[in-house]
Amino acid sequence: MADLPPRRWLVRGLLGVIVVSLLLFSGVLTLSYEEPTLETSVTESAPEGDTVVASQGWNARNVSLPGRPARLVSVNQSGAVEWTHGGPNGTDNWFYDVDPLPNGNLLVVNPVQDNTVVYEFDPDTQKRVWTERFDLVDIHDVDLINDDELLVAGINYDEDRPSRDRVFVYNRTTNDVTWKWLFKNHYPADADKGVRTEDWTHVNDVDAVRNGEFLVSVRNMDQVISINRSTKDIELRLGRDDDHETLYEQHNPTYFESENGTPTILVADSENDRIVEYARVGGPPGEGEWKRTWTLTGDLNWPRDADRLPNGNTLVVDSMNHRVIEVTPAGEVVWEMDAPWATYDAERVAHGDEPGGPTITDQNASGNVTLYGGSETGVSGAPTIPSAVKGVVAKTPLPAGATALAESWRRVSPWFKPTWMPIWAFSIVVVSLSVLLVWGVGEGVYQRRRIQQRLAGSLGSIRHRLERGR
């Protein structure tokens, strides 16, 4: 029997086989992957009118990265793209909220490098009707109220002072701020990571709702609140800081009421990868409690918008799957549109801003439902990375925190992976490179004496040549 190679060569061979196998597997997954493109993929039900979608995109120093466009898109009932809009020259950093206006135009929120541009956009002429600029670099939501007032969710990234995050009303006629509400006056200074945190509240949505109140999404506090414009009191509060069972860094809540007047909030529960609806029960406003009446889960990755349509379905923005889906109360996807990149907001123009269709309770459809009927995201037939890790953790002594790490990886990796590569393939490449790095470090430690000798010899030879040349 021939002698086996030394153990170190067996280890090297095994590591080489592992790395090559992983890279080949990653290549196979990539070849079978269909990169999201601008198209309608499911049309079980024809939508009522055009759909306008805002995609955040990914921008660095005022230049959009390849394959990650920031834009507005309009598709008609048949799914054909009617127009796309990338913003005026030099203002295509991001797109966030877009609202249909009564005159058929759109209110657009477009943060740029040093401020946020807000404008009325005419889809027919593809031109701006009017423009306002705010000295805040990352405003997510602005609503037009009372014809000439702009209601603004004012994120203010303060670095050297207590936070100035606020909600305010700007009058376009007088060019003045006529009302403001500072979070530091209504929240304890130690809330979340503290009032001196650069991004303290990340207030990302505001809507005018019942009786002169403003519904506000306080993302970093895991709360949706309703502020009385006259008294500045908080009239309703859904969720509390770090209560992730209720909400976890949510986006775009909608307030509406059941036929019997029950206050109801539909919201994209983003970090929990679900859409939830809560009803205020057990007492009058301010005295009852919130009951979750509907939960939509499944293949969602960081959803950031949910609107209840008049037909009872819900229009959902599935941000990191780069798509918009219309879902029945039972969870069936009846319409789907891919709209890369990092889809943020979607509106059925015919229904106006925040259509507020029937509540789940009024439809007798309360419960927990799972998505079905939509197109597959990622690698066909493969579980998500968090699901796979959770299955492994359940059968091994690995810490439960590994699942949370996998969730974070699923959320973060799309921002820097190639758009033509699925997350699974990219993750496998990262593992392969990690194995190569550990292998290289191990070889360096094992061969350190030989490396030192060769390095000393090379330095000695160089020194000798220099001395001879003097």
C-alpha positions in Angstrom: 0.0 0.0 0.0 1.4 3.3 -1.0 2.3 5.8 1.7 -0.3 8.5 2.3 0.8 12.1 1.8 1.7 14.0 4.9 -1.3 15.2 6.9 -0.7 18.8 6.0 -1.1 18.0 2.3 -4.3 16.1 3.0 -5.6 19.2 4.8 -4.5 21.4 1.9 -6.2 19.1 -0.6 -9.4 19.0 1.4 -9.5 22.8 1.7 -8.9 23.2 -2.0 -11.7 20.8 -2.8 -14.0 22.7 -0.5 -13.2 26.1 -2.0 -13.5 24.9 -5.6 -16.8 23.1 -4.9 -18.3 26.1 -3.2 -17.3 28.4 -6.1 -18.7 26.0 -8.7 -21.9 25.7 -6.7 -22.1 29.5 -6.5 -21.7 29.7 -10.3 -24.5 27.2 -10.9 -26.8 29.2 -8.7 -25.9 32.4 -10.4 -26.5 30.9 -13.9 -30.0 29.8 -12.8 -30.9 33.2 -11.3 -33.1 35.7 -13.0 -32.1 39.3 -12.0 -35.2 41.4 -11.3 -36.1 43.7 -14.1 -38.8 46.3 -14.7 -41.8 44.1 -15.6 -45.1 42.7 -14.4 -44.9 39.0 -13.6 -48.3 38.1 -12.1 -51.6 39.4 -13.5 -54.4 37.2 -12.0 -56.4 40.3 -11.5 -56.3 43.5 -13.6 -55.6 46.5 -11.4 -58.0 49.4 -11.2 -56.0 52.0 -13.2 -52.3 52.9 -13.3 -49.8 52.1 -10.6 -47.0 54.5 -9.7 -43.9 53.1 -8.0 -41.1 54.9 -6.3 -37.8 53.0 -6.1 -35.2 54.3 -3.7 -32.2 53.1 -5.6 -28.6 53.2 -4.3 -26.6 56.3 -4.8 -23.0 57.4 -3.9 -21.9 61.0 -4.2 -24.8 61.9 -6.5 -24.0 59.0 -8.9 -26.4 56.1 -9.1 -24.6 52.7 -8.9 -25.0 50.3 -11.8 -28.2 48.2 -11.7 -29.6 50.2 -8.7 -31.6 53.0 -10.3 -33.6 55.6 -8.2 -36.7 56.4 -10.2 -40.5 56.7 -10.5 -42.3 54.2 -12.7 -45.9 54.2 -14.0 -47.5 51.0 -15.4 -51.0 50.7 -16.9 -53.6 48.1 -16.3 -52.1 45.7 -18.7 -48.7 45.9 -17.0 -47.0 48.0 -19.7 -44.5 50.7 -18.6 -46.0 54.1 -19.5 -43.1 56.2 -18.3 -40.1 56.4 -16.0 -38.8 59.5 -14.3 -35.3 59.8 -12.9 -35.5 63.3 -11.5 -34.2 66.6 -12.9 -30.5 66.8 -13.7 -28.4 66.6 -10.5 -31.4 65.5 -8.3 -31.6 61.8 -8.7 -30.1 60.7 -5.4 -33.1 58.9 -3.9 -36.8 58.6 -4.3 -39.1 58.0 -1.3 -42.7 58.9 -1.0 -44.9 59.7 -4.0 -48.6 60.8 -3.6 -51.3 61.2 -6.2 -52.8 64.6 -6.1 -56.5 65.4 -6.9 -55.5 67.1 -10.2 -53.8 63.9 -11.5 -50.3 65.1 -10.8 -47.9 63.6 -8.3 -46.2 65.0 -5.2 -42.6 63.7 -5.2 -40.0 63.5 -2.3 -36.5 63.5 -3.8 -33.6 63.8 -1.3 -30.4 65.0 -3.0 -26.8 65.5 -1.8 -27.3 68.5 0.6 -31.1 68.9 0.9 -34.4 67.4 -0.1 -36.3 68.5 -3.2 -40.1 68.3 -3.0 -42.1 69.0 -6.2 -45.4 68.6 -8.0 -44.8 66.4 -11.1 -47.0 66.4 -14.2 -46.9 62.9 -15.7 -48.3 64.1 -19.0 -45.6 66.8 -19.7 -42.9 65.0 -17.5 -42.2 68.4 -16.0 -42.3 70.0 -12.5 -45.1 72.4 -11.7 -43.5 73.8 -8.6 -40.5 73.0 -6.5 -39.6 73.5 -2.8 -36.2 72.7 -1.1 -35.7 71.9 2.5 -32.4 72.1 4.3 -32.7 68.5 5.5 -30.9 65.8 3.6 -33.1 62.7 4.1 -36.8 63.6 4.3 -38.8 60.5 3.6 -42.4 61.9 3.5 -44.2 65.1 2.7 -47.9 65.5 2.3 -49.8 68.4 0.7 -52.7 69.6 3.0 -55.1 72.5 2.8 -54.0 73.2 -0.8 -50.9 75.3 0.1 -49.4 73.6 3.2 -46.7 70.9 3.2 -46.7 68.5 6.1 -43.2 67.3 6.6 -41.6 64.3 8.5 -38.3 66.1 9.4 -35.4 63.8 10.0 -32.5 66.0 11.1 -29.2 64.2 11.3 -27.7 66.1 14.2 -24.1 65.3 15.1 -23.1 67.8 17.7 -26.3 68.7 19.5 -29.5 67.2 20.9 -31.8 66.0 18.1 -33.9 68.4 16.2 -36.1 65.7 14.6 -39.5 67.2 14.2 -42.8 67.2 12.3 -43.7 70.6 10.8 -46.1 72.4 8.5 -44.7 74.7 5.9 -46.9 77.2 4.2 -46.0 77.7 0.5 -47.9 80.9 0.2 -46.2 82.7 3.1 -42.9 80.7 2.9 -43.1 80.1 6.7 -43.1 77.2 9.1 -46.5 77.7 10.7 -46.5 74.7 13.1 -43.8 72.3 14.5 -43.6 69.4 16.9 -40.2 68.5 18.3 -39.7 64.9 19.5 -37.2 65.9 22.2 -40.1 67.8 23.9 -42.3 64.7 24.1 -39.9 61.8 24.5 -37.4 61.1 27.3 -33.8 61.9 26.5 -32.7 58.3 26.9 -35.3 56.9 24.5 -33.8 54.5 22.0 -30.0 55.4 21.8 -30.4 58.8 23.3 -31.4 62.3 22.2 -27.8 63.1 21.1 -27.8 60.2 18.6 -27.2 61.4 15.1 -30.3 59.6 13.8 -32.5 59.6 16.9 -36.1 58.9 15.7 -35.8 58.3 12.0 -39.3 59.7 11.6 -40.3 58.3 8.2 -43.9 59.0 7.6 -46.6 61.5 8.4 -50.3 61.8 7.3 -53.2 64.1 8.2 -55.9 61.9 9.6 -59.1 62.3 11.7 -60.1 65.6 13.5 -56.9 67.5 12.6 -54.5 64.9 13.8 -51.2 63.8 12.3 -50.3 60.1 12.1 -46.6 59.7 12.5 -44.2 56.8 12.1 -41.4 57.0 14.7 -39.2 54.2 13.2 -36.4 54.0 15.7 -38.9 54.0 18.6 -40.9 51.2 17.1 -44.1 53.3 17.4 -46.9 54.9 15.4 -48.4 57.9 17.1 -51.2 60.3 16.4 -50.5 64.0 17.3 -53.3 66.5 17.9 -52.4 69.6 15.9 -54.1 72.0 18.3 -53.0 70.7 21.6 -49.8 68.9 20.4 -50.8 65.9 22.7 -50.2 62.3 21.6 -53.8 60.9 21.2 -52.9 57.4 20.1 -49.8 55.3 20.4 -49.2 51.8 18.8 -46.1 50.0 20.0 -43.3 51.1 22.3 -39.5 51.3 22.2 -38.0 47.9 21.7 -41.3 46.1 21.8 -40.5 44.1 18.7 -43.5 41.8 19.1 -45.7 44.7 18.1 -43.6 46.7 15.7 -40.0 46.7 14.6 -38.8 49.7 12.7 -42.0 50.1 10.7 -42.8 52.2 7.6 -45.8 53.9 6.1 -48.7 53.3 8.5 -52.3 53.9 7.3 -55.1 55.0 9.7 -58.7 54.1 8.8 -61.8 53.0 10.7 -64.2 50.0 10.6 -67.8 50.5 9.8 -68.5 50.9 13.6 -65.8 53.5 14.0 -63.1 51.3 15.4 -59.7 53.0 14.9 -57.5 50.7 12.8 -53.9 50.9 11.6 -52.4 49.0 8.7 -48.6 49.1 8.7 -45.5 47.6 7.0 -43.7 46.0 10.0 -40.4 46.1 8.2 -37.8 44.4 10.3 -40.2 41.7 11.2 -40.8 41.0 7.4 -44.6 41.2 7.7 -47.6 43.4 7.2 -49.9 43.8 10.2 -53.2 45.4 11.0 -54.2 46.5 14.5 -57.7 47.5 15.8 -58.2 49.6 18.9 -60.7 47.7 21.0 -62.0 47.6 24.6 -62.7 51.2 25.1 -62.9 54.7 23.6 -59.9 56.2 21.9 -57.0 56.6 24.3 -58.4 54.0 26.7 -58.7 50.8 24.8 -55.9 48.4 23.7 -54.5 47.4 20.3 -55.4 44.0 19.0 -53.7 42.5 16.0 -56.4 41.4 13.6 -54.3 40.4 10.5 -50.7 39.3 9.9 -49.3 38.7 6.5 -46.0 36.8 6.4 -44.1 34.7 3.8 -41.5 35.5 1.3 -41.2 39.2 2.3 -37.9 41.0 2.6 -38.1 44.4 4.4 -41.6 45.5 3.3 -42.0 49.3 3.5 -45.5 50.1 2.4 -49.0 48.7 2.6 -52.2 50.3 1.4 -55.7 48.8 1.7 -57.5 49.1 -1.7 -61.2 49.7 -2.1 -61.6 46.0 -3.3 -60.3 44.8 0.1 -56.9 43.7 -1.2 -53.7 45.1 0.1 -51.0 46.7 -2.1 -47.6 45.8 -0.6 -44.1 47.1 -1.3 -41.6 44.3 -0.8 -38.5 46.5 -0.8 -35.5 44.1 -0.9 -37.3 41.7 -3.2 -37.7 44.8 -5.4 -41.4 44.3 -6.2 -44.9 45.5 -5.6 -47.7 42.9 -5.0 -51.4 43.1 -4.6 -52.6 40.5 -2.0 -56.0 39.2 -1.0 -57.0 39.0 2.6 -56.2 35.2 2.4 -52.7 35.9 1.2 -52.9 35.2 -2.5 -50.8 37.4 -4.8 -53.1 38.4 -7.7 -50.8 41.1 -9.2 -47.1 41.5 -9.1 -44.6 44.0 -10.5 -40.8 43.9 -10.3 -39.5 47.4 -9.9 -35.8 47.4 -8.9 -34.1 48.9 -7.0 -35.1 49.0 -3.2 -38.8 49.7 -4.0 -40.1 52.2 -1.4 -43.7 53.3 -2.2 -46.5 52.4 -4.5 -49.9 54.0 -5.3 -52.9 53.2 -7.4 -53.4 56.6 -8.8 -57.2 56.3 -9.3 -57.7 55.9 -5.6 -55.6 58.9 -4.5 -53.3 59.0 -1.5 -54.0 56.4 1.3 -57.2 54.9 -0.2 -58.2 53.3 3.1 -60.4 50.5 1.9 -62.4 48.1 4.2 -60.7 46.9 7.3 -59.9 43.2 7.8 -62.5 43.0 10.5 -65.2 44.4 8.2 -64.2 41.7 5.7 -64.5 38.9 8.3 -61.0 37.9 7.3 -59.0 38.3 10.6 -56.1 35.9 11.2 -52.5 35.0 10.2 -52.0 34.3 6.5 -49.0 33.4 4.4 -48.2 34.7 0.9 -48.9 32.3 -2.0 -49.3 32.6 -5.7 -46.4 35.0 -6.4 -43.3 34.5 -8.4 -40.3 33.0 -6.6 -37.6 35.4 -5.3 -34.0 34.4 -5.0 -33.0 30.8 -5.9 -35.9 28.6 -7.1 -36.8 26.0 -4.5 -34.2 27.2 -1.9 -35.1 28.4 1.6 -34.1 31.8 2.7 -30.7 32.0 4.5 -32.4 32.8 7.9 -34.7 29.8 7.5 -31.8 27.5 6.6 -29.7 28.8 9.6 -32.7 28.4 11.9 -33.1 24.8 10.9 -29.4 24.1 11.5 -29.4 25.9 14.9 -32.4 23.9 16.0 -30.4 20.6 15.6 -26.9 21.8 16.8 -25.4 23.6 19.8 -24.9 26.7 17.7 -26.2 29.9 19.5 -29.6 31.2 18.7 -28.0 34.5 17.8 -26.9 32.9 14.6 -30.4 33.3 13.2 -30.5 37.0 14.0 -27.1 37.4 12.3 -28.5 35.6 9.2 -31.5 37.9 9.2 -29.2 40.9 9.3 -27.1 39.4 6.5 -30.2 38.9 4.3 -31.1 42.5 4.9 -27.7 44.1 4.4 -26.0 42.0 1.7 -28.2 43.2 -1.3 -26.8 46.7 -0.8 -23.3 45.6 -1.9 -23.6 42.3 -3.7 -23.7 42.3 -7.6 -27.3 42.7 -8.7 -26.9 39.7 -11.1 -26.0 37.3 -8.3 -28.5 35.8 -5.8 -27.9 36.2 -2.1 -27.2 32.5 -1.7 -24.5 32.5 -4.4 -22.9 35.7 -3.0 -23.0 34.2 0.5 -21.2 31.1 -0.7 -18.5 33.2 -2.4 -18.0 35.1 0.9 -17.7 31.8 2.7 -15.2 30.6 0.1 -13.1 33.8 0.5 -13.2 33.4 4.3 -11.9 29.8 4.0 -9.1 31.1 1.7 -8.3 33.8 4.2 -8.1 31.3 7.1 -6.1 29.0 5.0 -3.7 31.7 4.1 -3.3 32.8 7.7 -2.7 29.2 8.7 -0.1 28.7 6.1 1.6 31.9 7.2 1.8 30.6 10.8 2.9 27.1 9.8 5.6 28.4 7.4 6.6 31.4 9.6 10.2 30.2 10.1 10.8 29.5 6.4 9.2 32.9 5.6 11.5 34.6 8.1 14.6 32.8 6.7 13.7 33.7 3.1 12.9 37.3 4.0 16.1 37.6 6.0 18.1 36.1 3.0 16.4 38.5 0.6 17.2 41.5 2.8 20.8 40.4 3.2 21.2 40.0 -0.5 19.9 43.5 -1.1 22.1 45.0 1.6 25.1 43.2 0.1 24.4 44.6 -3.4 24.0 48.1 -2.0 27.3 47.8 -0.2 29.1 46.6 -3.3 27.7 49.5 -5.3 29.2 52.2 -2.9 
